[in-house]
Amino acid sequence: MRRKSTITVAGLAAVALTLSACGRDDAKSGGSETGAPVKSGAATGTITVWAMGAEGENLPKLAKEFESANPGSKVNVTAIPWDAAHDKFTTAITANKTPDVAMVGTTWMGEFAGMDALDPTPGGIDKSVFFDGAQKTTEVGGTSYGIPWYVETRLVYYRTDLAKKAGITTPPTDWAGLKDMAKAMQDKAGAKWGIGLQAGGTGSWQSIMPFAWSAGADLTKDDGKAYNFDTPEMLKAVKYYQSYFTDGISDKAAPATPTTEPDFASGKVPMFISGPWMMSAVEKAGGKGFKDKYDVMQIPADKQSSSFVGGSNLVVFKNTKERDTSWKFVEWLADPKTQVKWYGISTDLPSVKSAWEDPALTEDKKLAVFGKQLETAKAPPSFPTWEQVVTSFDTEMEKVTKTGADPAAALKTVQSQAESIGTGS
């Protein structure tokens, strides 16, 4: 479901990410505490890297280039299935048998840093070159651990041909406009459902939080030391999200296994929210010429447009015996030219802002909208207990969307459970 594209690196604006032997106080943009500097010179020695899914399968292709540039080095990549990764990491941390470098899901950072397993990012890495929301996913308790490797965010996909039939030629920019558009898709364009939204269940927070952030919600309080779900901003977003289901615009009985692509191609559900990987998927489902029948737009705003920033980070584990080479490999993967090459191999979107200046990304108008959304996209708190707390949130939101439960009561329950669980910090 990933989109392939031919890439070039000509004209790419270079951004210095050099790991130098500078002082520990070089903490540019976020993560005030930084790790020890890394020695200059070519990388030597052997490092082991763990990576999940397609990234684990594709990374060896790129690692060979690093080895060629550093003849005394060797990078051994171990591919790990996503569904087994979390437990494999925690077991390895407990047994003190971690790899040198690893790809880590953004929502795992707090947990692993809380286990004192990660090496702080060296001060020589300029954190300001990354999208701000992505950089913040590396920060735990004021310290940055690792770098954002690749990013993704979510946009609204919509059928332009059906929107025109519904009398809409300009995509909406606010909440009221989005809802009016979804309703018009039903009333005037023959859609069964105006927009496909997740009706609770695992991961539904990723669909609801963009609206919460749009309304100005902050998921932490007490200077970032506690969870903050029971707020007017969160309530406003959850009520708005719920209204799509109570008004019959979205399907509260949508199947557990989504049928997004065929429903979008047929016009049954002409709008949905998802990431960049869905472009190739819907174009395959729609057939020849379908790419001209849809477009993407930023999440419409209440106070601002915002979305969820996801992706994966690269970390170095504390017990590595090859710290310098590990960080040099991480640094190399964050070089803008390497990021564009990686996009060509994997279609993972670059975390380094300047890489988006490359024609491989600027020439695709839909992809450029993802880049624009990344400028304001946000990440959840990096508390070690986030995964546990968000399970409670998903459960309560399912009651809100499917049974019409009171959003205010649901958020009070989530807040109470979050306080009971604690931040783990």
Summary of the structure (lengths in Angstrom):
residues: 425
radius of gyration: 21.9
end to end distance: 36.7
largest distance: 66.0
contacts: 1472
relative contact order: 0.19
helix: 44%
strand: 17%
